Amino acid sequence: MPSTQDQKPSVVKKQTDDGWNIVTYNLDGVSVQDQFFISEADADAYLQEQQALVEGRNT
């Protein structure tokens, strides 16, 4: 059985037919936030912000 210490929140960028989704997952791998962007640049900026938050929670 995996230890909960091995699990951590994550953020992923997914391309859709009409834009980009940034999806944030909790420790159990459950999607807790799904943000849509038409612009890839906006999606990338939001992704960086969310990754910083996730990394900050795990340090």
Buried (B, 14 or more C-beta within 10 A) or exposed (E): EEEEEEEEBBBEBEEEEEBBBBBBBEEEEEEEEEBEBEEEEBBBEBBEEBBEEBEEEEE
